[in-house]
Amino acid sequence: MTHGPATDPTSGTVTRLAGASRFGTAAAISAATFLPGADVAYIANAYNFPDALAGAAAAGTIKGPVLLVGATGAINASTAAELTRLQPANIIVLGGTGAVSDAVLQTLAGYITGP
């Protein structure tokens, strides 16, 4: 069995993207990766990872960020600021009403700039 050329694991760069919370980290990753006018932003519950994990494959394929919200209540300031910056044409919420309430869904609709 042959393998490709060996790579030097010490070459390249390491970049840390972080925020003050999981919301801020998701927003920082989005800001470092996506320009305003994004076609889509994915939204997942910040406290229950399976929806975000499953949605990450779609987000990577379609080229959209995964941002985080709580199940109910106001949208975190980091997420709100990033959605305002992104101006997404569409928002896809990952999970049912137990993961992200209809009230949060209605608030998210205000960040859509698409048709």
C-alpha positions as CSV (number, residue, x, y, z in Angstrom):
1,M,0.0,0.0,0.0
2,T,1.4,3.4,-0.9
3,H,0.6,6.7,0.6
4,G,0.9,10.2,-0.7
5,P,3.8,12.5,0.2
6,A,4.4,13.1,3.9
7,T,3.3,16.5,5.1
8,D,5.1,18.4,7.8
9,P,2.6,18.8,10.7
10,T,4.4,21.9,11.9
11,S,4.0,23.9,8.7
12,G,1.1,26.2,8.1
13,T,-0.7,28.5,10.3
14,V,-3.0,28.2,13.3
15,T,-5.7,30.8,13.8
16,R,-7.9,31.0,16.9
17,L,-11.4,32.4,16.5
18,A,-13.2,33.0,19.7
19,G,-15.8,35.1,21.4
20,A,-16.8,35.7,25.0
21,S,-19.4,32.8,24.7
22,R,-20.5,30.1,22.3
23,F,-22.7,32.7,20.7
24,G,-19.7,35.1,20.2
25,T,-17.5,32.3,18.9
26,A,-20.1,31.3,16.3
27,A,-20.4,35.0,15.3
28,A,-16.6,35.4,15.1
29,I,-16.3,32.3,12.9
30,S,-19.0,33.7,10.6
31,A,-17.5,37.2,10.5
32,A,-14.1,35.7,9.5
33,T,-15.6,33.5,6.8
34,F,-18.6,35.2,5.2
35,L,-19.2,38.5,3.5
36,P,-22.4,40.5,3.9
37,G,-25.1,39.5,1.5
38,A,-25.0,35.8,2.4
39,D,-27.4,33.5,0.6
40,V,-28.3,31.7,3.8
41,A,-27.6,31.6,7.5
42,Y,-28.3,28.5,9.6
43,I,-29.6,28.9,13.1
44,A,-29.3,26.2,15.9
45,N,-30.0,26.0,19.6
46,A,-26.8,26.9,21.5
47,Y,-27.5,24.5,24.3
48,N,-28.3,21.3,22.3
49,F,-25.6,20.5,19.8
50,P,-27.0,17.7,17.6
51,D,-29.0,20.1,15.3
52,A,-26.0,22.3,14.8
53,L,-23.7,19.3,14.2
54,A,-26.1,17.9,11.6
55,G,-26.7,21.3,10.0
56,A,-23.0,22.0,9.7
57,A,-22.7,19.7,6.7
58,A,-25.4,21.5,4.8
59,A,-24.0,24.9,5.9
60,G,-20.6,23.9,4.5
61,T,-22.0,22.7,1.2
62,I,-24.2,25.7,0.7
63,K,-21.6,28.1,2.1
64,G,-23.5,29.6,5.0
65,P,-22.7,30.2,8.7
66,V,-24.2,28.4,11.6
67,L,-25.2,30.9,14.3
68,L,-26.7,30.1,17.7
69,V,-29.8,31.1,19.6
70,G,-31.5,30.1,22.8
71,A,-34.7,28.0,22.6
72,T,-36.8,30.9,23.7
73,G,-36.4,34.6,24.6
74,A,-34.3,37.3,22.9
75,I,-31.7,36.6,20.4
76,N,-28.2,36.9,21.8
77,A,-26.5,40.3,21.0
78,S,-23.6,38.6,19.2
79,T,-25.9,36.6,17.0
80,A,-28.1,39.6,16.3
81,A,-25.1,41.8,15.3
82,E,-23.8,39.1,13.0
83,L,-27.2,38.6,11.3
84,T,-27.4,42.4,10.9
85,R,-23.9,42.4,9.3
86,L,-24.6,39.3,7.1
87,Q,-27.9,40.5,5.7
88,P,-28.9,36.9,4.8
89,A,-31.4,36.3,1.9
90,N,-32.6,33.2,3.8
91,I,-32.5,31.8,7.3
92,I,-32.8,28.1,8.0
93,V,-33.7,27.1,11.5
94,L,-32.4,23.7,12.5
95,G,-34.7,21.7,14.7
96,G,-38.3,21.9,15.8
97,T,-40.2,24.2,18.1
98,G,-38.6,22.5,21.1
99,A,-35.2,23.5,19.9
100,V,-36.1,27.0,18.6
101,S,-39.5,28.5,19.5
102,D,-41.9,30.1,17.1
103,A,-41.3,33.4,18.9
104,V,-37.6,33.2,18.1
105,L,-38.4,32.2,14.5
106,Q,-40.5,35.3,14.1
107,T,-37.7,37.5,15.4
108,L,-35.3,35.9,13.0
109,A,-37.6,36.7,10.1
110,G,-36.7,40.4,10.7
111,Y,-33.1,39.8,9.7
112,I,-33.9,38.4,6.2
113,T,-33.2,40.8,3.4
114,G,-34.1,38.4,0.5
115,P,-37.4,38.4,-1.4
